[in-house]
């Protein structure tokens, strides 16, 4: 449910909910532990030229437990999974180094910090060259009040999620940071009434 403003912004509304969220990780250590039967491969790691990581049932269980509680230690994981602590330490470190799980980030409640109005700005570009798309992406992720930037297929080229004080600041943001780009052909602004995160955690197929 949303309020829509085309080619600009305006109209007041309060938005619920807040915040971004990050994946979690725990501990370090050193141990063995090879891949088990029935594994899948995770896509490109954080290091250039690194091989895809083969994930097995133990990796998925570690991901599930850390998703539920990112502060779990290797000792706790080992006790819950019935494996050696050194094995958990090795697996967690391997998942982190391949970027399957990412560093723990502080999750903020933007509403309590005074940024109670959340909005999604849909952007259409006049050019779709790599240079134009990359320049717009870089500009948006470095702009204050931006929570998320997505490059899309379909009618719109970008989706930008922002948190601002009020409708006037939202209007100013669109005019000063979005439509000011020469490559932007049009925008459509949706005010968010409520926003919640799903609780799904991937499981090993089969």
Helices and strands as residue ranges (DSSP letters): E 2-6, E 40-42, E 53-55, H 57-68, H 74-81, H 85-97, E 117-125, H 130-141, E 146-151, E 158-164, H 167-173, I 174-178, E 184-192
